[in-house]
Amino acid sequence: MSEQAQKCPTCGTFDWEWEEDPEAWTAGIHWCLGCKSIEELREQTANTALHPEGYKLRLYRGKEPDGD
């Protein structure tokens, strides 16, 4: 668990990976339909009772379950 704490929370890599091989990783663009769907819901529900503070938007397989 302490090793996982050393992982960058943004990119998910460790400093030692870059020190060992600066070319081990390549940055790229990934387009995700799931993230797009969440962003669209975020825009639709911003500043409304449907998106109160503290709630997270997430994906559900199929229909959204009741009461979650």
All heavy atoms as TSV, in Angstrom:
chain	resi	resn	atom	element	x	y	z
A	1	MET	N	N	0.821	-1.195	0.000
A	1	MET	CA	C	0.000	0.000	0.000
A	1	MET	C	C	0.867	1.262	0.000
A	1	MET	O	O	0.512	2.249	-0.624
A	1	MET	CB	C	-0.932	-0.017	1.214
A	1	MET	CG	C	-1.990	1.048	1.115
A	1	MET	SD	S	-3.129	1.174	2.517
A	1	MET	CE	C	-3.959	-0.382	2.458
A	2	SER	N	N	2.009	1.216	0.693
A	2	SER	CA	C	2.864	2.401	0.730
A	2	SER	C	C	3.469	2.682	-0.645
A	2	SER	O	O	3.693	3.826	-0.994
A	2	SER	CB	C	3.968	2.254	1.768
A	2	SER	OG	O	4.833	1.197	1.425
A	3	GLU	N	N	3.696	1.629	-1.430
A	3	GLU	CA	C	4.199	1.843	-2.787
A	3	GLU	C	C	3.144	2.541	-3.638
A	3	GLU	O	O	3.454	3.454	-4.398
A	3	GLU	CB	C	4.587	0.516	-3.448
A	3	GLU	CG	C	5.182	0.728	-4.829
A	3	GLU	CD	C	5.598	-0.564	-5.512
A	3	GLU	OE1	O	5.666	-1.601	-4.843
A	3	GLU	OE2	O	5.843	-0.513	-6.728
A	4	GLN	N	N	1.889	2.154	-3.482
A	4	GLN	CA	C	0.812	2.787	-4.238
A	4	GLN	C	C	0.670	4.269	-3.890
A	4	GLN	O	O	0.276	5.064	-4.722
A	4	GLN	CB	C	-0.513	2.059	-3.993
A	4	GLN	CG	C	-0.557	0.676	-4.594
A	4	GLN	CD	C	-0.350	0.682	-6.099
A	4	GLN	OE1	O	-0.914	1.493	-6.821
A	4	GLN	NE2	N	0.482	-0.229	-6.577
A	5	ALA	N	N	1.008	4.649	-2.671
A	5	ALA	CA	C	0.934	6.046	-2.248
A	5	ALA	C	C	1.961	6.905	-2.987
A	5	ALA	O	O	1.809	8.115	-3.072
A	5	ALA	CB	C	1.142	6.161	-0.744
A	6	GLN	N	N	2.997	6.272	-3.520
A	6	GLN	CA	C	4.032	6.999	-4.248
A	6	GLN	C	C	3.669	7.196	-5.724
A	6	GLN	O	O	4.349	7.923	-6.434
A	6	GLN	CB	C	5.358	6.262	-4.140
A	6	GLN	CG	C	5.877	6.187	-2.724
A	6	GLN	CD	C	7.107	5.293	-2.611
A	6	GLN	OE1	O	7.709	4.923	-3.598
A	6	GLN	NE2	N	7.457	4.948	-1.389
A	7	LYS	N	N	2.604	6.569	-6.147
A	7	LYS	CA	C	2.161	6.681	-7.542
A	7	LYS	C	C	1.490	8.038	-7.740
A	7	LYS	O	O	0.727	8.498	-6.884
A	7	LYS	CB	C	1.174	5.564	-7.852
A	7	LYS	CG	C	0.757	5.501	-9.304
A	7	LYS	CD	C	-0.290	4.437	-9.532
A	7	LYS	CE	C	0.359	3.094	-9.677
A	7	LYS	NZ	N	-0.594	2.076	-10.186
A	8	CYS	N	N	1.773	8.694	-8.840
A	8	CYS	CA	C	1.146	9.981	-9.145
A	8	CYS	C	C	-0.366	9.774	-9.308
A	8	CYS	O	O	-0.802	8.924	-10.086
A	8	CYS	CB	C	1.727	10.560	-10.435
A	8	CYS	SG	S	0.901	12.076	-10.962
A	9	PRO	N	N	-1.181	10.540	-8.581
A	9	PRO	CA	C	-2.627	10.370	-8.681
A	9	PRO	C	C	-3.202	10.835	-10.015
A	9	PRO	O	O	-4.307	10.464	-10.378
A	9	PRO	CB	C	-3.163	11.219	-7.530
A	9	PRO	CG	C	-2.108	12.230	-7.273
A	9	PRO	CD	C	-0.806	11.570	-7.614
A	10	THR	N	N	-2.439	11.616	-10.756
A	10	THR	CA	C	-2.938	12.118	-12.035
A	10	THR	C	C	-2.609	11.178	-13.184
A	10	THR	O	O	-3.483	10.775	-13.937
A	10	THR	CB	C	-2.373	13.526	-12.324
A	10	THR	OG1	O	-2.714	14.383	-11.234
A	10	THR	CG2	C	-2.933	14.083	-13.617
A	11	CYS	N	N	-1.343	10.789	-13.305
A	11	CYS	CA	C	-0.952	9.978	-14.465
A	11	CYS	C	C	-0.749	8.501	-14.138
A	11	CYS	O	O	-0.672	7.676	-15.033
A	11	CYS	CB	C	0.299	10.535	-15.128
A	11	CYS	SG	S	1.816	10.297	-14.169
A	12	GLY	N	N	-0.642	8.169	-12.850
A	12	GLY	CA	C	-0.529	6.772	-12.461
A	12	GLY	C	C	0.854	6.159	-12.595
A	12	GLY	O	O	1.006	4.948	-12.526
A	13	THR	N	N	1.874	6.977	-12.769
A	13	THR	CA	C	3.238	6.453	-12.873
A	13	THR	C	C	4.017	6.761	-11.604
A	13	THR	O	O	3.623	7.589	-10.787
A	13	THR	CB	C	3.997	7.041	-14.087
A	13	THR	OG1	O	4.177	8.439	-13.895
A	13	THR	CG2	C	3.253	6.797	-15.394
A	14	PHE	N	N	5.144	6.060	-11.465
A	14	PHE	CA	C	6.054	6.279	-10.339
A	14	PHE	C	C	7.261	7.064	-10.820
A	14	PHE	O	O	7.685	6.931	-11.978
A	14	PHE	CB	C	6.546	4.931	-9.788
A	14	PHE	CG	C	5.464	4.093	-9.196
A	14	PHE	CD1	C	4.862	3.096	-9.940
A	14	PHE	CD2	C	5.063	4.290	-7.886
A	14	PHE	CE1	C	3.870	2.305	-9.382
A	14	PHE	CE2	C	4.066	3.503	-7.327
A	14	PHE	CZ	C	3.465	2.507	-8.086
A	15	ASP	N	N	7.874	7.856	-9.945
A	15	ASP	CA	C	9.089	8.596	-10.295
A	15	ASP	C	C	10.188	7.654	-10.765
A	15	ASP	O	O	10.897	7.945	-11.723
A	15	ASP	CB	C	9.591	9.419	-9.108
A	15	ASP	CG	C	8.722	10.639	-8.825
A	15	ASP	OD1	O	7.922	11.021	-9.703
A	15	ASP	OD2	O	8.863	11.203	-7.733
A	16	TRP	N	N	10.322	6.500	-10.092
A	16	TRP	CA	C	11.403	5.577	-10.439
A	16	TRP	C	C	11.270	5.064	-11.870
A	16	TRP	O	O	12.268	4.760	-12.510
A	16	TRP	CB	C	11.496	4.414	-9.449
A	16	TRP	CG	C	10.291	3.514	-9.391
A	16	TRP	CD1	C	9.284	3.579	-8.483
A	16	TRP	CD2	C	9.994	2.426	-10.259
A	16	TRP	NE1	N	8.360	2.590	-8.726
A	16	TRP	CE2	C	8.782	1.860	-9.816
A	16	TRP	CE3	C	10.621	1.867	-11.371
A	16	TRP	CZ2	C	8.186	0.774	-10.450
A	16	TRP	CZ3	C	10.025	0.780	-11.988
A	16	TRP	CH2	C	8.824	0.239	-11.541
A	17	GLU	N	N	10.030	4.978	-12.385
A	17	GLU	CA	C	9.855	4.527	-13.768
A	17	GLU	C	C	10.494	5.511	-14.741
A	17	GLU	O	O	11.114	5.116	-15.728
A	17	GLU	CB	C	8.375	4.367	-14.098
A	17	GLU	CG	C	7.712	3.239	-13.341
A	17	GLU	CD	C	6.242	3.151	-13.631
A	17	GLU	OE1	O	5.488	4.034	-13.147
A	17	GLU	OE2	O	5.839	2.210	-14.340
A	18	TRP	N	N	10.333	6.798	-14.454
A	18	TRP	CA	C	10.905	7.835	-15.307
A	18	TRP	C	C	12.425	7.894	-15.154
A	18	TRP	O	O	13.138	8.142	-16.125
A	18	TRP	CB	C	10.280	9.194	-14.985
A	18	TRP	CG	C	8.842	9.241	-15.382
A	18	TRP	CD1	C	7.760	9.040	-14.575
A	18	TRP	CD2	C	8.326	9.467	-16.688
A	18	TRP	NE1	N	6.603	9.141	-15.304
A	18	TRP	CE2	C	6.923	9.408	-16.607
A	18	TRP	CE3	C	8.907	9.732	-17.926
A	18	TRP	CZ2	C	6.089	9.594	-17.709
A	18	TRP	CZ3	C	8.071	9.924	-19.020
A	18	TRP	CH2	C	6.684	9.858	-18.908
A	19	GLU	N	N	12.895	7.676	-13.932
A	19	GLU	CA	C	14.332	7.704	-13.691
A	19	GLU	C	C	15.018	6.525	-14.377
A	19	GLU	O	O	16.099	6.671	-14.943
A	19	GLU	CB	C	14.607	7.687	-12.184
A	19	GLU	CG	C	14.174	8.974	-11.506
A	19	GLU	CD	C	14.042	8.847	-9.997
A	19	GLU	OE1	O	14.318	7.765	-9.434
A	19	GLU	OE2	O	13.634	9.849	-9.373
A	20	GLU	N	N	14.377	5.350	-14.348
A	20	GLU	CA	C	14.934	4.160	-15.011
A	20	GLU	C	C	14.960	4.313	-16.520
A	20	GLU	O	O	15.926	3.942	-17.172
A	20	GLU	CB	C	14.081	2.924	-14.672
A	20	GLU	CG	C	14.652	2.065	-13.620
A	20	GLU	CD	C	13.785	0.820	-13.403
A	20	GLU	OE1	O	13.097	0.348	-14.332
A	20	GLU	OE2	O	13.806	0.331	-12.271
A	21	ASP	N	N	13.846	4.800	-17.081
A	21	ASP	CA	C	13.728	4.925	-18.532
A	21	ASP	C	C	12.820	6.105	-18.865
A	21	ASP	O	O	11.597	5.971	-18.853
A	21	ASP	CB	C	13.161	3.635	-19.134
A	21	ASP	CG	C	13.068	3.675	-20.643
A	21	ASP	OD1	O	13.445	4.700	-21.261
A	21	ASP	OD2	O	12.608	2.671	-21.221
A	22	PRO	N	N	13.402	7.268	-19.162
A	22	PRO	CA	C	12.600	8.461	-19.453
A	22	PRO	C	C	11.658	8.302	-20.650
A	22	PRO	O	O	10.736	9.077	-20.817
A	22	PRO	CB	C	13.644	9.551	-19.736
A	22	PRO	CG	C	14.892	9.060	-19.104
A	22	PRO	CD	C	14.829	7.564	-19.156
A	23	GLU	N	N	11.881	7.271	-21.457
A	23	GLU	CA	C	11.020	7.057	-22.626
A	23	GLU	C	C	10.094	5.854	-22.444
A	23	GLU	O	O	9.524	5.342	-23.410
A	23	GLU	CB	C	11.895	6.894	-23.862
A	23	GLU	CG	C	12.688	8.165	-24.170
A	23	GLU	CD	C	13.593	8.021	-25.380
A	23	GLU	OE1	O	13.454	7.036	-26.132
A	23	GLU	OE2	O	14.445	8.896	-25.565
A	24	ALA	N	N	9.926	5.397	-21.207
A	24	ALA	CA	C	9.092	4.228	-20.935
A	24	ALA	C	C	7.611	4.494	-21.215
A	24	ALA	O	O	6.863	3.583	-21.540
A	24	ALA	CB	C	9.275	3.771	-19.494
A	25	TRP	N	N	7.190	5.721	-21.087
A	25	TRP	CA	C	5.793	6.097	-21.290
A	25	TRP	C	C	5.703	7.155	-22.377
A	25	TRP	O	O	6.594	7.974	-22.554
A	25	TRP	CB	C	5.187	6.673	-20.012
A	25	TRP	CG	C	5.117	5.701	-18.885
A	25	TRP	CD1	C	6.064	5.477	-17.922
A	25	TRP	CD2	C	4.057	4.804	-18.605
A	25	TRP	NE1	N	5.651	4.513	-17.061
A	25	TRP	CE2	C	4.410	4.075	-17.449
A	25	TRP	CE3	C	2.833	4.539	-19.209
A	25	TRP	CZ2	C	3.581	3.105	-16.897
A	25	TRP	CZ3	C	2.007	3.583	-18.646
A	25	TRP	CH2	C	2.386	2.874	-17.509
A	26	THR	N	N	4.600	7.157	-23.082
A	26	THR	CA	C	4.329	8.165	-24.097
A	26	THR	C	C	2.954	8.757	-23.819
A	26	THR	O	O	1.991	8.012	-23.617
A	26	THR	CB	C	4.328	7.537	-25.511
A	26	THR	OG1	O	5.598	6.924	-25.736
A	26	THR	CG2	C	4.071	8.576	-26.572
A	27	ALA	N	N	2.869	10.059	-23.769
A	27	ALA	CA	C	1.578	10.727	-23.558
A	27	ALA	C	C	0.763	10.648	-24.844
A	27	ALA	O	O	1.303	10.706	-25.949
A	27	ALA	CB	C	1.795	12.183	-23.159
A	28	GLY	N	N	-0.514	10.500	-24.695
A	28	GLY	CA	C	-1.392	10.433	-25.856
A	28	GLY	C	C	-2.795	10.856	-25.471
A	28	GLY	O	O	-3.120	11.013	-24.294
A	29	ILE	N	N	-3.612	11.013	-26.448
A	29	ILE	CA	C	-5.003	11.409	-26.234
A	29	ILE	C	C	-5.877	10.165	-26.338
A	29	ILE	O	O	-5.740	9.378	-27.264
A	29	ILE	CB	C	-5.445	12.449	-27.284
A	29	ILE	CG1	C	-4.632	13.729	-27.109
A	29	ILE	CG2	C	-6.938	12.730	-27.166
A	29	ILE	CD1	C	-4.855	14.749	-28.206
A	30	HIS	N	N	-6.731	9.989	-25.362
A	30	HIS	CA	C	-7.683	8.881	-25.384
A	30	HIS	C	C	-9.068	9.468	-25.266
A	30	HIS	O	O	-9.367	10.212	-24.333
A	30	HIS	CB	C	-7.415	7.927	-24.212
A	30	HIS	CG	C	-8.449	6.862	-24.091
A	30	HIS	ND1	N	-8.477	5.768	-24.920
A	30	HIS	CD2	C	-9.495	6.722	-23.250
A	30	HIS	CE1	C	-9.496	5.003	-24.592
A	30	HIS	NE2	N	-10.135	5.564	-23.575
A	31	TRP	N	N	-9.921	9.158	-26.209
A	31	TRP	CA	C	-11.292	9.654	-26.196
A	31	TRP	C	C	-12.181	8.532	-25.710
A	31	TRP	O	O	-12.153	7.416	-26.248
A	31	TRP	CB	C	-11.693	10.106	-27.596
A	31	TRP	CG	C	-13.024	10.776	-27.645
A	31	TRP	CD1	C	-13.341	11.990	-27.115
A	31	TRP	CD2	C	-14.211	10.278	-28.243
A	31	TRP	NE1	N	-14.647	12.284	-27.349
A	31	TRP	CE2	C	-15.211	11.240	-28.058
A	31	TRP	CE3	C	-14.527	9.127	-28.927
A	31	TRP	CZ2	C	-16.506	11.086	-28.522
A	31	TRP	CZ3	C	-15.818	8.963	-29.388
A	31	TRP	CH2	C	-16.788	9.938	-29.187
A	32	CYS	N	N	-12.943	8.783	-24.665
A	32	CYS	CA	C	-13.761	7.756	-24.035
A	32	CYS	C	C	-15.231	8.157	-24.077
A	32	CYS	O	O	-15.600	9.238	-23.596
A	32	CYS	CB	C	-13.283	7.574	-22.592
A	32	CYS	SG	S	-14.310	6.461	-21.635
A	33	LEU	N	N	-16.076	7.289	-24.622
A	33	LEU	CA	C	-17.508	7.581	-24.680
A	33	LEU	C	C	-18.131	7.634	-23.288
A	33	LEU	O	O	-19.065	8.399	-23.044
A	33	LEU	CB	C	-18.232	6.533	-25.530
A	33	LEU	CG	C	-17.983	6.646	-27.031
A	33	LEU	CD1	C	-18.540	5.426	-27.748
A	33	LEU	CD2	C	-18.609	7.909	-27.574
A	34	GLY	N	N	-17.612	6.843	-22.346
A	34	GLY	CA	C	-18.113	6.874	-20.982
A	34	GLY	C	C	-17.856	8.219	-20.329
A	34	GLY	O	O	-18.743	8.804	-19.701
A	35	CYS	N	N	-16.625	8.722	-20.472
A	35	CYS	CA	C	-16.283	10.039	-19.905
A	35	CYS	C	C	-17.093	11.140	-20.571
A	35	CYS	O	O	-17.533	12.082	-19.906
A	35	CYS	CB	C	-14.786	10.305	-20.061
A	35	CYS	SG	S	-13.767	9.242	-19.032
A	36	LYS	N	N	-17.320	11.018	-21.866
A	36	LYS	CA	C	-18.127	11.999	-22.590
A	36	LYS	C	C	-19.543	12.024	-22.022
A	36	LYS	O	O	-20.114	13.081	-21.778
A	36	LYS	CB	C	-18.157	11.658	-24.076
A	36	LYS	CG	C	-18.973	12.617	-24.916
A	36	LYS	CD	C	-18.942	12.169	-26.378
A	36	LYS	CE	C	-19.693	13.109	-27.281
A	36	LYS	NZ	N	-21.140	13.032	-27.152
A	37	SER	N	N	-20.106	10.852	-21.763
A	37	SER	CA	C	-21.446	10.754	-21.213
A	37	SER	C	C	-21.524	11.398	-19.831
A	37	SER	O	O	-22.477	12.121	-19.513
A	37	SER	CB	C	-21.844	9.278	-21.137
A	37	SER	OG	O	-23.132	9.137	-20.626
A	38	ILE	N	N	-20.529	11.148	-18.995
A	38	ILE	CA	C	-20.492	11.748	-17.655
A	38	ILE	C	C	-20.369	13.264	-17.753
A	38	ILE	O	O	-21.039	14.005	-17.031
A	38	ILE	CB	C	-19.352	11.146	-16.821
A	38	ILE	CG1	C	-19.710	9.701	-16.439
A	38	ILE	CG2	C	-19.069	11.985	-15.574
A	38	ILE	CD1	C	-18.590	8.939	-15.771
A	39	GLU	N	N	-19.523	13.770	-18.647
A	39	GLU	CA	C	-19.368	15.222	-18.809
A	39	GLU	C	C	-20.670	15.866	-19.280
A	39	GLU	O	O	-21.025	16.955	-18.831
A	39	GLU	CB	C	-18.235	15.541	-19.789
A	39	GLU	CG	C	-16.859	15.314	-19.215
A	39	GLU	CD	C	-16.592	16.169	-17.978
A	39	GLU	OE1	O	-16.978	17.356	-17.942
A	39	GLU	OE2	O	-16.005	15.629	-17.035
A	40	GLU	N	N	-21.394	15.191	-20.180
A	40	GLU	CA	C	-22.673	15.725	-20.649
A	40	GLU	C	C	-23.673	15.803	-19.498
A	40	GLU	O	O	-24.389	16.798	-19.354
A	40	GLU	CB	C	-23.226	14.864	-21.786
A	40	GLU	CG	C	-22.458	15.035	-23.073
A	40	GLU	CD	C	-22.867	14.038	-24.148
A	40	GLU	OE1	O	-23.626	13.075	-23.865
A	40	GLU	OE2	O	-22.391	14.199	-25.294
A	41	LEU	N	N	-23.721	14.774	-18.649
A	41	LEU	CA	C	-24.609	14.793	-17.490
A	41	LEU	C	C	-24.188	15.882	-16.513
A	41	LEU	O	O	-25.030	16.575	-15.944
A	41	LEU	CB	C	-24.625	13.431	-16.801
A	41	LEU	CG	C	-25.550	13.299	-15.595
A	41	LEU	CD1	C	-27.004	13.588	-15.973
A	41	LEU	CD2	C	-25.415	11.916	-14.981
A	42	ARG	N	N	-22.885	16.064	-16.327
A	42	ARG	CA	C	-22.384	17.122	-15.435
A	42	ARG	C	C	-22.865	18.493	-15.911
A	42	ARG	O	O	-23.311	19.317	-15.118
A	42	ARG	CB	C	-20.854	17.072	-15.380
A	42	ARG	CG	C	-20.260	18.102	-14.428
A	42	ARG	CD	C	-18.768	17.938	-14.259
A	42	ARG	NE	N	-18.517	16.781	-13.417
A	42	ARG	CZ	C	-17.844	15.680	-13.787
A	42	ARG	NH1	N	-17.327	15.604	-14.990
A	42	ARG	NH2	N	-17.670	14.680	-12.957
A	43	GLU	N	N	-22.792	18.734	-17.214
A	43	GLU	CA	C	-23.247	20.015	-17.766
A	43	GLU	C	C	-24.757	20.183	-17.585
A	43	GLU	O	O	-25.224	21.277	-17.262
A	43	GLU	CB	C	-22.882	20.111	-19.249
A	43	GLU	CG	C	-21.401	20.292	-19.502
A	43	GLU	CD	C	-21.033	20.221	-20.981
A	43	GLU	OE1	O	-21.949	20.271	-21.832
A	43	GLU	OE2	O	-19.834	20.117	-21.283
A	44	GLN	N	N	-25.504	19.102	-17.784
A	44	GLN	CA	C	-26.971	19.172	-17.677
A	44	GLN	C	C	-27.431	19.404	-16.248
A	44	GLN	O	O	-28.471	20.022	-16.025
A	44	GLN	CB	C	-27.602	17.867	-18.172
A	44	GLN	CG	C	-27.464	17.617	-19.638
A	44	GLN	CD	C	-27.881	16.193	-19.995
A	44	GLN	OE1	O	-28.468	15.476	-19.190
A	44	GLN	NE2	N	-27.552	15.772	-21.201
A	45	THR	N	N	-26.687	18.898	-15.280
A	45	THR	CA	C	-27.139	18.951	-13.893
A	45	THR	C	C	-26.380	19.956	-13.034
A	45	THR	O	O	-26.642	20.051	-11.843
A	45	THR	CB	C	-27.033	17.553	-13.242
A	45	THR	OG1	O	-25.662	17.142	-13.250
A	45	THR	CG2	C	-27.897	16.550	-13.955
A	46	ALA	N	N	-25.473	20.691	-13.613
A	46	ALA	CA	C	-24.689	21.665	-12.845
A	46	ALA	C	C	-25.622	22.652	-12.142
A	46	ALA	O	O	-26.577	23.154	-12.723
A	46	ALA	CB	C	-23.731	22.404	-13.768
A	47	ASN	N	N	-25.325	22.889	-10.869
A	47	ASN	CA	C	-26.077	23.867	-10.067
A	47	ASN	C	C	-27.572	23.558	-9.989
A	47	ASN	O	O	-28.396	24.453	-9.970
A	47	ASN	CB	C	-25.864	25.291	-10.615
A	47	ASN	CG	C	-24.405	25.664	-10.604
A	47	ASN	OD1	O	-23.691	25.389	-9.642
A	47	ASN	ND2	N	-23.942	26.259	-11.678
A	48	THR	N	N	-27.919	22.286	-9.971
A	48	THR	CA	C	-29.319	21.904	-9.803
A	48	THR	C	C	-29.425	20.932	-8.642
A	48	THR	O	O	-28.436	20.407	-8.149
A	48	THR	CB	C	-29.888	21.213	-11.067
A	48	THR	OG1	O	-29.287	19.928	-11.195
A	48	THR	CG2	C	-29.654	22.037	-12.314
A	49	ALA	N	N	-30.641	20.653	-8.240
A	49	ALA	CA	C	-30.875	19.687	-7.167
A	49	ALA	C	C	-30.480	18.275	-7.608
A	49	ALA	O	O	-30.267	17.402	-6.777
A	49	ALA	CB	C	-32.337	19.710	-6.754
A	50	LEU	N	N	-30.369	18.053	-8.914
A	50	LEU	CA	C	-29.975	16.732	-9.412
A	50	LEU	C	C	-28.488	16.465	-9.207
A	50	LEU	O	O	-28.035	15.339	-9.310
A	50	LEU	CB	C	-30.292	16.607	-10.903
A	50	LEU	CG	C	-31.762	16.651	-11.280
A	50	LEU	CD1	C	-31.916	16.660	-12.804
A	50	LEU	CD2	C	-32.506	15.468	-10.682
A	51	HIS	N	N	-27.720	17.501	-8.921
A	51	HIS	CA	C	-26.273	17.358	-8.760
A	51	HIS	C	C	-25.819	18.124	-7.521
A	51	HIS	O	O	-25.044	19.059	-7.608
A	51	HIS	CB	C	-25.573	17.879	-10.024
A	51	HIS	CG	C	-24.105	17.632	-10.042
A	51	HIS	ND1	N	-23.564	16.395	-10.263
A	51	HIS	CD2	C	-23.058	18.458	-9.873
A	51	HIS	CE1	C	-22.236	16.484	-10.225
A	51	HIS	NE2	N	-21.916	17.726	-9.994
A	52	PRO	N	N	-26.323	17.730	-6.332
A	52	PRO	CA	C	-25.925	18.457	-5.123
A	52	PRO	C	C	-24.469	18.196	-4.755
A	52	PRO	O	O	-23.866	17.221	-5.202
A	52	PRO	CB	C	-26.869	17.903	-4.062
A	52	PRO	CG	C	-27.255	16.563	-4.555
A	52	PRO	CD	C	-27.219	16.640	-6.058
A	53	GLU	N	N	-23.937	19.056	-3.924
A	53	GLU	CA	C	-22.555	18.936	-3.468
A	53	GLU	C	C	-22.330	17.578	-2.808
A	53	GLU	O	O	-23.160	17.095	-2.042
A	53	GLU	CB	C	-22.258	20.051	-2.476
A	53	GLU	CG	C	-20.800	20.202	-2.154
A	53	GLU	CD	C	-20.544	21.421	-1.296
A	53	GLU	OE1	O	-21.089	22.502	-1.606
A	53	GLU	OE2	O	-19.797	21.279	-0.314
A	54	GLY	N	N	-21.223	16.958	-3.131
A	54	GLY	CA	C	-20.877	15.678	-2.521
A	54	GLY	C	C	-21.290	14.461	-3.329
A	54	GLY	O	O	-20.854	13.362	-3.046
A	55	TYR	N	N	-22.115	14.632	-4.325
A	55	TYR	CA	C	-22.532	13.504	-5.141
A	55	TYR	C	C	-21.561	13.309	-6.289
A	55	TYR	O	O	-20.986	14.255	-6.797
A	55	TYR	CB	C	-23.938	13.732	-5.710
A	55	TYR	CG	C	-25.023	13.356	-4.733
A	55	TYR	CD1	C	-25.261	14.127	-3.616
A	55	TYR	CD2	C	-25.786	12.229	-4.936
A	55	TYR	CE1	C	-26.247	13.793	-2.707
A	55	TYR	CE2	C	-26.783	11.871	-4.044
A	55	TYR	CZ	C	-27.009	12.658	-2.930
A	55	TYR	OH	O	-27.978	12.317	-2.048
A	56	LYS	N	N	-21.382	12.060	-6.696
A	56	LYS	CA	C	-20.513	11.718	-7.820
A	56	LYS	C	C	-21.370	11.226	-8.978
A	56	LYS	O	O	-22.354	10.523	-8.769
A	56	LYS	CB	C	-19.538	10.601	-7.440
A	56	LYS	CG	C	-18.665	10.925	-6.264
A	56	LYS	CD	C	-17.587	11.879	-6.665
A	56	LYS	CE	C	-16.648	12.101	-5.495
A	56	LYS	NZ	N	-16.081	13.382	-5.443
A	57	LEU	N	N	-20.982	11.579	-10.157
A	57	LEU	CA	C	-21.632	11.052	-11.351
A	57	LEU	C	C	-20.892	9.785	-11.746
A	57	LEU	O	O	-19.675	9.724	-11.657
A	57	LEU	CB	C	-21.577	12.081	-12.480
A	57	LEU	CG	C	-22.215	13.433	-12.164
A	57	LEU	CD1	C	-22.044	14.378	-13.339
A	57	LEU	CD2	C	-23.679	13.278	-11.819
A	58	ARG	N	N	-21.627	8.751	-12.157
A	58	ARG	CA	C	-20.976	7.522	-12.547
A	58	ARG	C	C	-21.778	6.807	-13.614
A	58	ARG	O	O	-22.923	7.134	-13.865
A	58	ARG	CB	C	-20.752	6.628	-11.361
A	58	ARG	CG	C	-22.082	6.210	-10.757
A	58	ARG	CD	C	-21.968	5.447	-9.613
A	58	ARG	NE	N	-22.071	4.705	-8.808
A	58	ARG	CZ	C	-22.061	4.045	-7.631
A	58	ARG	NH1	N	-21.876	3.937	-7.092
A	58	ARG	NH2	N	-22.195	3.363	-6.858
A	59	LEU	N	N	-21.149	5.822	-14.192
A	59	LEU	CA	C	-21.792	5.034	-15.236
A	59	LEU	C	C	-22.407	3.779	-14.628
A	59	LEU	O	O	-21.852	3.195	-13.698
A	59	LEU	CB	C	-20.768	4.612	-16.295
A	59	LEU	CG	C	-20.129	5.735	-17.087
A	59	LEU	CD1	C	-19.047	5.166	-17.994
A	59	LEU	CD2	C	-21.155	6.477	-17.912
A	60	TYR	N	N	-23.547	3.364	-15.161
A	60	TYR	CA	C	-24.200	2.122	-14.783
A	60	TYR	C	C	-24.375	1.294	-16.053
A	60	TYR	O	O	-24.691	1.840	-17.099
A	60	TYR	CB	C	-25.577	2.388	-14.180
A	60	TYR	CG	C	-25.535	3.139	-12.868
A	60	TYR	CD1	C	-25.674	4.526	-12.837
A	60	TYR	CD2	C	-25.347	2.462	-11.677
A	60	TYR	CE1	C	-25.620	5.210	-11.635
A	60	TYR	CE2	C	-25.301	3.135	-10.462
A	60	TYR	CZ	C	-25.443	4.516	-10.457
A	60	TYR	OH	O	-25.405	5.181	-9.272
A	61	ARG	N	N	-24.189	0.008	-15.932
A	61	ARG	CA	C	-24.435	-0.874	-17.068
A	61	ARG	C	C	-25.957	-1.029	-17.187
A	61	ARG	O	O	-26.621	-1.387	-16.226
A	61	ARG	CB	C	-23.798	-2.238	-16.857
A	61	ARG	CG	C	-23.976	-3.150	-18.050
A	61	ARG	CD	C	-23.231	-4.452	-17.894
A	61	ARG	NE	N	-21.788	-4.290	-17.815
A	61	ARG	CZ	C	-20.974	-4.117	-18.868
A	61	ARG	NH1	N	-21.488	-4.043	-20.074
A	61	ARG	NH2	N	-19.683	-3.997	-18.686
A	62	GLY	N	N	-26.474	-0.723	-18.358
A	62	GLY	CA	C	-27.924	-0.800	-18.550
A	62	GLY	C	C	-28.607	0.387	-17.915
A	62	GLY	O	O	-28.159	1.516	-18.023
A	63	LYS	N	N	-29.682	0.121	-17.172
A	63	LYS	CA	C	-30.452	1.167	-16.510
A	63	LYS	C	C	-29.872	1.522	-15.156
A	63	LYS	O	O	-29.330	0.661	-14.477
A	63	LYS	CB	C	-31.884	0.662	-16.317
A	63	LYS	CG	C	-32.931	1.529	-16.953
A	63	LYS	CD	C	-34.281	0.881	-16.880
A	63	LYS	CE	C	-34.915	1.176	-15.540
A	63	LYS	NZ	N	-36.291	0.741	-15.435
A	64	GLU	N	N	-29.993	2.774	-14.761
A	64	GLU	CA	C	-29.518	3.213	-13.442
A	64	GLU	C	C	-30.301	2.494	-12.359
A	64	GLU	O	O	-31.532	2.440	-12.406
A	64	GLU	CB	C	-29.684	4.717	-13.294
A	64	GLU	CG	C	-29.222	5.238	-11.962
A	64	GLU	CD	C	-29.394	6.737	-11.814
A	64	GLU	OE1	O	-29.637	7.420	-12.810
A	64	GLU	OE2	O	-29.297	7.211	-10.678
A	65	PRO	N	N	-29.614	1.922	-11.364
A	65	PRO	CA	C	-30.340	1.242	-10.276
A	65	PRO	C	C	-31.127	2.242	-9.427
A	65	PRO	O	O	-30.744	3.393	-9.296
A	65	PRO	CB	C	-29.238	0.592	-9.450
A	65	PRO	CG	C	-27.964	1.171	-9.898
A	65	PRO	CD	C	-28.196	1.853	-11.217
A	66	ASP	N	N	-32.235	1.797	-8.863
A	66	ASP	CA	C	-33.063	2.658	-8.010
A	66	ASP	C	C	-32.397	2.892	-6.670
A	66	ASP	O	O	-31.782	1.995	-6.117
A	66	ASP	CB	C	-34.446	2.027	-7.784
A	66	ASP	CG	C	-35.256	1.975	-9.059
A	66	ASP	OD1	O	-35.050	2.839	-9.935
A	66	ASP	OD2	O	-36.089	1.067	-9.193
A	67	GLY	N	N	-32.488	4.101	-6.161
A	67	GLY	CA	C	-32.050	4.422	-4.816
A	67	GLY	C	C	-30.552	4.544	-4.624
A	67	GLY	O	O	-30.066	4.516	-3.526
A	68	ASP	N	N	-29.763	4.691	-5.678
A	68	ASP	CA	C	-28.312	4.823	-5.500
A	68	ASP	C	C	-27.882	6.242	-5.711
A	68	ASP	O	O	-28.196	6.944	-6.550
A	68	ASP	CB	C	-27.587	3.896	-6.461
A	68	ASP	CG	C	-26.114	3.737	-6.085
A	68	ASP	OD1	O	-25.744	4.152	-4.978
A	68	ASP	OD2	O	-25.375	3.195	-6.904
